[in-house]
């Protein structure tokens, strides 16, 4: 089903569709932790000026996104969001692999991300894709799990 989704770079006019997708994708997590996760609080008009967003579209509808920015010698994956109607179809994995490719193209040694400790399903997915836990940090009343994946030939 991945092949039905077209990948493209986001444009400034995508801020509202991005915000709507993030709200829908993170709503279940907000219920789990009792507050909106950080991505639900972002001004995506501003974020689009500072970060790279790559979107997956199906029939012109934005159904998944990945937000990235360089961070030292790694690419930071700021946000991965998939529409609830399209979860479980490999779109998030496709976007994570896309980000890894961007990191390699940029000559970076790997990628990193962080997620809420209570998002256990996501942590298991990242681990299955080769990400390792680097550290835990108290953040916004919860625990952030920092993870990374090396992309050098030795790994």
Helices and strands as residue ranges (DSSP letters): G 2-4, E 6-9, G 12-14, H 15-33, G 38-41, H 44-50, E 52-58, E 61-71, E 74-82, G 84-86, H 91-105, E 110-116, H 120-128, E 132-139, E 142-150
